[in-house]
């Protein structure tokens, strides 16, 4: 499954320390709605329904430290 660069950035922040959407938005200098958009897109692409499942998907694939 290929995530866009924006989706990868958002998921990386989520997986790093369980950051909230608001925290991710502040860290990446984007709007809250942008984070939500990319989070939902990533969840749909990998076939999960929760943020926790998405973070676990990311970590299990060894992408935790991905650039």
Buried (B, 14 or more C-beta within 10 A) or exposed (E): EEBEEBBBBBBBBBBBEEBEBEBBBBBBEBEEEBBBBBBEBBBEBBEBEEBEEBBEBBBEEEBEEEE
